[in-house]
Amino acid sequence: MWTHFLATCAALLVIVEQRLFTAAGFTSFKAYVRSSGRLDLGVRQAQHLVAAARFVRLLPAGSALPSCERHVRPLTGHGRTWALAAWELTLRRSELERVPVCGALVAQCLHEVSAGAAGRPRGTGPWASDDTSGSDGGSTARRGSAFAEGCGDVAECGGGGGGGADAAGAHGRTHPPGACVVFSSGSLEWYTPEPVLQLVREVFAPGRIDLDPCSSASANARVQAGRFFDERADGLAPKNEWSGNVFSNPPFGMRGGRSMQGLFVERCEAEYRGGRITQAVLLLKSAVGYAWFSGVMQWPVCFVGTRMAFVKEEQGSSEGGAGQGPLRWGVHARNPHGSMVAYMGPHVVRFAEVFSRIGSVPGASSWALGARPAPIIAEDA
């Protein structure tokens, strides 16, 4: 099946680029597919296969090849640099997190790569044309990332990612800016919805949130933690001391070949077991099947009953600096992942009672507590 897919793609690309359809009396590849009766394919499917062939041709020698057209489809309409970076990130994540390559994973990795290239022209690649009657005989239509919601701040992997000879990251690979990025829950883009923060404060009461280890000044205007570490300070740095009640909404992405969310979970667990923090609540993606996630399930958890809506500042709002207006909130987007909340601390019953309002706590499910899960949405503007 895999070799048949590649052979079909290659054959269609030859027909397109050598304009062999003209020998059969057709003026365009689209007309050839639609009317010749020689191909058991629709026009759109044929165009997708041509685009897949063009992408395969771009891959360096020895690179793993896609096994079906759906693996390539999310990359259509993006330039060579970003498409190859997304494919490399997909393969690396598949191997490290032991998940299969699929179209959704490719789309997610593409979004992470392209998030680091704001303002980059789209559809500039050598295989991105959607002209179905021009000199190349047609390609696939442009298609954006399937994970266009919930984007956040970006940072390259531990070794940097500026491109060129200096772009070798912590994993030892060279990549363009944004090819190994993380989404920060508390930076310039998407923030924890206020209803979740209210539940966290209820669990910590009468105390407060003492530390948010992955935040920013803007995000902390909402979280109101006593201390926070932003991206520059790096909450994972050994020099940064954790203490008190900790709330963490870790970023997505990888560092040194490992999941950033997994790294924050490990650090939090070490701090709690070492007696340096009192308790912690972590808002995570529900990553069942990922290598790092098995450790999370050793703690009390709540699987949120709906796709959580993260919130960001409205366009034109400011961070309330001198001479600037106050923050304005209300723009929100659904997280493409399911969400879950983990708890490390002594007040397990309180955690179960509080968070069962929005989801299911294994061992203390919402039906057992007589409560119905309520959807979480970002507050109105």
Phi, psi and omega per residue, in radians:
M1 nan -0.757 -3.123
W2 -1.110 -0.827 -3.139
T3 -1.181 -0.590 3.095
H4 -1.118 -0.721 3.107
F5 -1.039 -0.846 -3.117
L6 -1.147 -0.686 3.136
A7 -1.145 -0.712 3.114
T8 -1.105 -0.775 3.111
C9 -1.031 -0.818 -3.100
A10 -1.101 -0.724 -3.130
A11 -1.127 -0.755 3.128
L12 -1.133 -0.635 3.125
L13 -1.135 -0.669 3.085
V14 -1.092 -0.761 3.126
I15 -1.045 -0.729 -3.114
V16 -1.204 -0.926 -2.975
E17 -1.301 -0.502 3.082
Q18 -1.670 0.055 3.100
R19 0.908 0.755 -3.130
L20 -1.173 -0.331 3.124
F21 -1.126 -0.387 3.132
T22 -1.187 -0.506 3.121
A23 -1.154 -0.408 3.110
A24 -1.629 0.125 3.065
G25 1.559 0.279 -3.130
F26 -1.869 2.567 -3.097
T27 -1.618 -0.214 -3.138
S28 -2.588 2.762 3.091
F29 -1.114 -0.670 3.131
K30 -1.052 -0.798 3.127
A31 -1.122 -0.648 3.120
Y32 -1.078 -0.809 -3.127
V33 -1.155 -0.726 -3.044
R34 -1.252 -0.594 -2.921
S35 -2.056 -0.260 -3.015
S36 -1.275 -0.516 -3.085
G37 1.315 0.068 -3.114
R38 -1.578 -0.292 -3.111
L39 -2.042 2.306 3.084
D40 -1.573 0.991 -3.064
L41 -2.441 2.597 2.953
G42 -1.429 2.886 -3.115
V43 -1.071 -0.819 -3.096
R44 -1.123 -0.725 3.122
Q45 -1.097 -0.728 3.119
A46 -1.094 -0.706 3.109
Q47 -1.121 -0.694 3.086
H48 -1.076 -0.700 -3.135
L49 -1.182 -0.641 3.074
V50 -1.113 -0.762 3.107
A51 -1.086 -0.678 3.101
A52 -1.096 -0.707 3.121
A53 -1.103 -0.699 3.123
R54 -1.143 -0.657 3.104
F55 -1.178 -0.786 3.129
V56 -1.001 -0.659 3.139
R57 -1.132 -0.457 3.139
L58 -1.372 -0.366 -3.032
L59 -1.166 2.422 3.098
P60 -1.191 2.751 3.137
A61 -1.006 2.367 3.107
G62 1.561 -0.140 3.139
S63 -1.285 2.541 3.064
A64 -1.117 2.429 -3.073
L65 -1.731 2.624 3.047
P66 -1.143 2.564 -3.106
S67 -1.747 -0.116 3.062
C68 -2.753 2.872 -3.051
E69 -1.149 -0.530 -3.103
R70 -1.145 -0.394 3.074
H71 -1.198 -0.451 -3.059
V72 -1.705 -0.464 -2.986
R73 -0.933 -0.734 3.140
P74 -1.102 -0.359 -3.071
L75 -1.464 -0.220 -3.085
T76 -1.097 2.331 3.132
G77 1.671 0.035 3.123
H78 -1.990 2.625 -3.115
G79 -1.173 2.900 -3.066
R80 -0.981 -0.831 -3.065
T81 -1.003 -0.805 -3.054
W82 -1.342 -0.633 3.101
A83 -1.107 -0.780 3.136
L84 -1.170 -0.678 3.109
A85 -1.108 -0.716 3.124
A86 -1.145 -0.690 3.133
W87 -1.157 -0.734 3.113
E88 -1.085 -0.757 3.122
L89 -1.122 -0.662 3.099
T90 -1.058 -0.844 -3.123
L91 -1.108 -0.722 -3.125
R92 -1.150 -0.754 -3.137
R93 -1.188 -0.667 3.097
S94 -1.036 -0.727 -3.126
E95 -1.253 -0.813 -3.044
L96 -1.257 -0.647 -3.076
E97 -1.742 0.045 3.054
R98 0.954 0.880 3.058
V99 -2.168 2.607 -3.115
P100 -1.277 2.642 3.010
V101 -1.203 2.299 3.104
C102 -2.631 2.932 -3.112
G103 -1.046 -0.662 -3.134
A104 -1.132 -0.706 3.120
L105 -1.157 -0.726 3.094
V106 -1.052 -0.777 -3.138
A107 -1.101 -0.703 3.128
Q108 -1.119 -0.786 -3.135
C109 -1.145 -0.659 3.081
L110 -1.080 -0.736 3.130
H111 -1.095 -0.708 3.134
E112 -1.134 -0.689 3.112
V113 -1.181 -0.856 -3.046
S114 -1.274 -0.351 3.100
A115 -1.101 -0.397 3.122
G116 -1.548 0.154 -3.091
A117 -2.299 0.911 -3.126
A118 -0.998 2.311 3.115
G119 1.542 -0.006 3.139
R120 -1.224 2.313 3.081
P121 -1.052 2.380 3.121
R122 -1.707 2.765 3.101
G123 1.259 0.536 -3.065
T124 -1.801 0.012 -3.076
G125 -1.297 2.859 -3.127
P126 -1.237 -0.130 3.125
W127 -2.164 0.374 -3.003
A128 -1.712 -0.014 -3.058
S129 -1.157 2.460 3.043
D130 -1.949 0.324 3.096
D131 -1.348 1.962 -3.058
T132 -1.639 0.073 3.138
S133 -2.377 0.122 -3.102
G134 -1.452 -2.796 -3.010
S135 -1.160 -0.403 -3.121
D136 -1.615 0.014 3.106
G137 1.381 -0.064 3.046
G138 1.983 2.642 3.077
S139 -2.450 -2.868 -3.122
T140 -1.529 2.746 3.085
A141 -1.212 2.657 3.111
R142 -1.154 2.497 -3.104
R143 -2.474 2.238 -3.138
G144 -1.426 3.075 3.121
S145 -1.145 2.469 3.088
A146 -1.322 -0.134 -3.121
F147 -2.040 0.979 -3.046
A148 -1.450 -0.086 -3.127
E149 -1.745 2.758 2.986
G150 1.286 0.409 -3.117
C151 -1.243 2.737 -3.078
G152 -2.447 -2.905 3.134
D153 -1.167 2.721 -3.070
V154 -2.218 2.644 3.046
A155 -2.649 2.442 -3.128
E156 -1.238 2.984 -3.126
C157 -1.155 3.050 -2.960
G158 -0.918 -0.520 -3.098
G159 -1.613 0.111 -3.101
G160 1.648 3.123 -3.101
G161 -2.929 0.736 -3.013
G162 -1.392 -0.094 -3.127
G163 1.676 2.763 3.108
G164 1.236 -2.696 -3.024
A165 -1.174 -0.369 -3.087
D166 -1.679 0.174 -3.019
A167 -1.679 0.265 3.113
A168 -1.280 2.098 -3.103
G169 -1.517 -2.959 -3.107
A170 -1.123 -0.395 3.116
H171 -1.506 0.033 3.049
G172 1.430 0.197 -3.122
R173 -1.932 2.615 3.093
T174 -1.621 2.356 -3.113
H175 -2.650 2.818 3.112
P176 -1.294 2.909 3.118
P177 -0.966 2.361 3.082
G178 1.524 -0.039 -3.098
A179 -1.300 -0.262 3.090
C180 -2.424 1.428 -2.961
V181 -2.008 2.911 3.042
V182 -2.217 2.682 3.038
F183 -1.767 2.104 -3.119
S184 -1.560 2.203 -3.139
S185 -1.207 -0.400 -3.060
G186 -2.289 1.125 3.102
S187 -2.380 -2.202 -2.981
L188 -1.500 -0.103 -2.981
E189 -2.095 -1.507 -2.925
W190 -1.870 2.398 -3.002
Y191 -2.168 2.795 3.095
T192 -1.120 2.288 3.129
P193 -1.127 2.542 -3.077
E194 -1.005 -0.675 3.117
P195 -0.999 -0.605 3.099
V196 -1.202 -0.757 3.131
L197 -1.074 -0.619 3.104
Q198 -1.107 -0.689 3.106
L199 -1.184 -0.685 3.101
V200 -1.059 -0.790 3.138
R201 -1.105 -0.601 3.120
E202 -1.162 -0.682 3.089
V203 -1.146 -0.695 -3.084
F204 -1.385 -0.280 -3.056
A205 -0.981 2.499 0.107
P206 -1.442 0.102 3.105
G207 -1.369 -2.950 -3.105
R208 -2.326 3.101 2.988
I209 -1.371 1.955 -3.096
D210 -1.508 -0.537 -3.062
L211 -2.560 2.337 2.914
D212 -2.086 1.868 -3.007
P213 -1.400 -0.088 3.094
C214 -2.450 1.491 -2.999
S215 -2.536 -2.771 3.070
S216 -2.806 2.969 3.128
A217 -1.059 -0.704 -3.130
S218 -1.160 -0.793 3.137
A219 -1.131 -0.647 -3.085
N220 -1.236 -0.249 3.006
A221 -1.077 -0.444 3.105
R222 -1.690 -0.801 -3.084
V223 -1.189 -0.675 3.116
Q224 1.062 0.730 3.065
A225 -1.311 2.625 3.096
G226 -1.098 -0.636 3.066
R227 -2.419 2.727 3.026
F228 -2.617 2.720 3.012
F229 -2.000 2.244 3.084
D230 -1.631 -3.040 -3.074
E231 -1.061 -0.679 -3.121
R232 -1.184 -0.726 -3.134
A233 -1.235 -0.571 3.086
D234 1.159 1.673 -3.129
G235 -1.077 -0.288 3.122
L236 -1.518 -0.191 -3.102
A237 -1.077 2.305 -3.109
P238 -0.987 -0.513 -3.104
K239 -1.212 -0.341 -3.094
N240 -1.501 2.037 -3.092
E241 -1.458 2.386 3.054
W242 -1.782 2.541 3.125
S243 -2.814 2.810 3.030
G244 1.233 -2.564 3.127
N245 -1.574 2.142 -3.019
V246 -1.941 2.281 2.924
F247 -2.030 2.330 -3.105
S248 -2.442 2.240 2.986
N249 -2.041 1.426 -2.945
P250 -1.135 2.691 3.100
P251 -1.270 2.755 2.982
F252 -1.364 3.111 3.014
G253 1.777 -2.972 -3.022
M254 -2.218 2.672 2.969
R255 -2.476 2.152 -3.140
G256 1.025 0.550 3.125
G257 1.410 0.170 -3.132
R258 -2.185 2.668 -3.140
S259 -1.141 2.291 3.076
M260 -1.086 -0.691 3.115
Q261 -1.099 -0.731 3.094
G262 -1.079 -0.668 3.135
L263 -1.142 -0.707 3.110
F264 -1.205 -0.630 3.076
V265 -1.088 -0.793 3.133
E266 -1.068 -0.783 -3.133
R267 -1.110 -0.750 -3.126
C268 -1.109 -0.747 3.124
E269 -1.089 -0.752 3.133
A270 -1.108 -0.701 3.140
E271 -1.174 -0.676 -3.132
Y272 -1.240 -0.827 3.137
R273 -1.128 -0.494 3.111
G274 -1.435 -0.015 3.096
G275 1.327 0.264 -3.099
R276 -1.579 -0.306 3.023
I277 -2.166 2.709 -3.093
T278 -1.425 -0.809 -3.141
Q279 -2.878 2.920 -3.099
A280 -2.635 2.516 2.972
V281 -2.122 2.237 -3.140
L282 -2.098 2.250 3.047
L283 -1.700 2.038 -2.993
L284 -2.260 2.859 2.948
K285 -1.350 2.558 3.119
S286 -1.382 1.633 -2.949
A287 -1.893 0.886 3.113
V288 -1.016 2.271 -3.126
G289 1.738 -0.272 3.069
Y290 -1.394 2.586 -3.034
A291 -1.039 -0.692 -3.056
W292 -1.328 -0.276 -2.947
F293 -1.367 -0.406 -3.093
S294 -1.043 -0.611 3.114
G295 -1.159 -0.553 -3.141
V296 -1.101 -0.641 -3.055
M297 -1.254 -0.063 3.045
Q298 -1.435 -0.065 -3.124
W299 -2.024 2.813 3.028
P300 -1.038 2.313 -3.099
V301 -2.381 2.752 3.017
C302 -2.236 2.149 3.043
F303 -1.538 1.981 -3.068
V304 -1.125 2.384 -2.974
G305 -1.380 -0.001 3.119
T306 -2.615 2.893 3.049
R307 -1.202 2.061 -3.041
M308 -1.220 2.463 3.116
A309 -1.723 1.907 3.083
F310 -1.436 2.742 -2.970
V311 -2.176 2.651 3.072
K312 -2.454 2.987 3.103
E313 -1.163 2.529 3.037
E314 -1.188 2.629 3.099
Q315 -1.035 2.279 -3.131
G316 1.668 -0.110 3.089
S317 -1.395 2.910 -3.097
S318 -2.267 3.119 3.113
E319 -1.656 0.293 3.009
G320 1.268 0.510 3.108
G321 -1.287 -3.063 -3.099
A322 -1.016 2.187 3.090
G323 1.349 0.168 -3.116
Q324 -1.990 2.791 3.136
G325 -1.371 3.001 -3.129
P326 -1.301 2.899 3.055
L327 -1.143 2.512 3.040
R328 -2.191 2.363 -3.021
W329 -2.148 2.912 3.016
G330 2.461 -0.405 3.092
V331 -1.274 2.233 -3.083
H332 -2.487 2.802 3.132
A333 -2.587 2.564 -3.132
R334 -1.246 2.401 3.040
N335 -1.193 2.292 3.120
P336 -1.202 -0.231 3.110
H337 -1.846 2.722 2.880
G338 -1.198 2.766 -3.108
S339 -2.117 2.691 3.034
M340 -2.537 2.784 -3.119
V341 -2.137 2.286 3.115
A342 -1.962 2.603 -3.112
Y343 -2.246 2.344 2.999
M344 -2.183 1.986 -3.117
G345 2.869 -3.134 -3.049
P346 -1.485 -0.271 -3.008
H347 -1.751 1.062 -3.052
V348 -1.158 -0.748 -3.123
V349 -1.088 -0.755 3.114
R350 -1.082 -0.769 3.105
F351 -1.005 -0.807 -3.107
A352 -1.099 -0.747 -3.126
E353 -1.150 -0.724 -3.081
V354 -1.256 -0.872 -3.021
F355 -1.440 -0.211 3.028
S356 -1.160 -0.218 3.081
R357 -1.195 -0.398 -3.058
I358 -2.073 0.035 -3.109
G359 -3.063 -2.737 -3.075
S360 -2.058 2.208 3.076
V361 -1.808 1.916 3.140
P362 -0.932 2.263 -3.085
G363 1.602 -0.280 3.113
A364 -2.592 0.955 -3.010
S365 -1.098 2.789 -3.066
S366 -1.047 -0.620 -3.133
W367 -1.165 -0.560 3.138
A368 -1.240 -0.505 -3.134
L369 -1.600 -0.034 3.118
G370 1.258 0.449 -3.141
A371 -2.089 2.541 3.092
R372 -1.732 2.272 3.112
P373 -1.060 2.373 3.112
A374 -1.918 2.421 3.126
P375 -1.165 2.554 3.076
I376 -1.749 2.206 3.056
I377 -2.284 2.684 3.074
A378 -1.179 2.550 -3.116
E379 -1.128 2.738 3.133
D380 -1.176 2.776 3.103
A381 -1.102 nan nan
